[in-house]
Amino acid sequence: MTGIIHVFDEIPEPGKAPQPNRDPGGTLRHEARHAIDHYLGDISQTPGFKAAYRADRDAAIDPKIKQDDAYYLSDPQEAFAEAAGRIMGKKPPGALSNSTRYIQRLPEFQRLMALPGTP
């Protein structure tokens, strides 16, 4: 299996001028995690992952966090790529919380992935 990951200098936004990509390394890592997801059989699309994603997304999360993480909470594939990145210790620029607190807000994801310190 082969593929190509594209990382652009500018990020297009519908109805707006393209914005500079302030973290091309982070973008590359995020897109690589999508590739890993796909290579491992699209884990983010399995019933178990989707159920864990929905449970965490719909849980009582601080509205400010929901707003700041809306993109990652909008889709199981994005949630997988972002959560995997936070597990690896990288947070996006301007993120409200550190990686540990982000993952702690996703108890079903923790359980599904059998992360240390989870029931």
MORAQUI-V609378 format. One record per pair of residues at least 12 apart in sequence whose C-alpha atoms are under 10 Angstrom apart, sorted by the first residue. I is the first residue (numbers start at 1). J is the second residue. Records with the same first field share a line. If there is no record, write none. Layout:
I: J / J
This chain:
1: 39
2: 35 / 39
3: 35
4: 31 / 32 / 35
5: 27 / 28 / 29 / 31 / 32 / 34 / 35
6: 27 / 28 / 31 / 32
7: 21 / 23 / 24 / 25 / 26 / 27 / 28 / 29 / 31
8: 20 / 21 / 24 / 27 / 28
9: 21 / 22 / 23 / 24
10: 22 / 24
22: 92 / 93
23: 92 / 93
26: 85 / 90 / 91 / 92 / 93
27: 92
29: 81 / 82 / 84 / 85 / 90
30: 78 / 80 / 81 / 82 / 83 / 84 / 85 / 86 / 90 / 92
31: 78 / 81 / 82
32: 81 / 85
33: 77 / 78 / 80 / 81 / 82 / 83 / 84 / 85
34: 77 / 78 / 80 / 81 / 82 / 84
35: 81
36: 81 / 84
37: 77 / 80 / 81 / 84
38: 77
42: 77 / 80
43: 76 / 77 / 80
44: 75 / 76 / 77 / 78 / 79 / 80 / 81
45: 75 / 76 / 77 / 80
46: 76
48: 108 / 109 / 112
49: 76 / 77 / 80 / 108 / 109 / 112 / 113
50: 75 / 76 / 77 / 79 / 80 / 109
51: 76 / 108 / 109 / 112
52: 76 / 106 / 107 / 108 / 109 / 110 / 111 / 112 / 113
53: 73 / 74 / 75 / 76 / 77 / 79 / 80 / 106 / 107 / 108 / 109 / 112
54: 73 / 74 / 75 / 76 / 108 / 109
55: 106 / 107 / 108 / 109
56: 73 / 105 / 106 / 107 / 108 / 109
57: 70 / 72 / 73 / 74 / 75 / 76 / 79 / 105 / 106 / 108
58: 73
59: 105 / 106 / 107
60: 105
61: 105 / 106
62: 105
64: 96
65: 95 / 96 / 97 / 102 / 105
68: 94 / 95 / 96 / 97
69: 82 / 95 / 96 / 102
79: 109
80: 109
82: 99 / 102 / 103
83: 99 / 102 / 103 / 106 / 109 / 110
84: 103 / 113
85: 99
86: 98 / 99 / 100 / 101 / 102 / 103
87: 99 / 100 / 102 / 103 / 110 / 115
103: 115
104: 117 / 118
107: 119
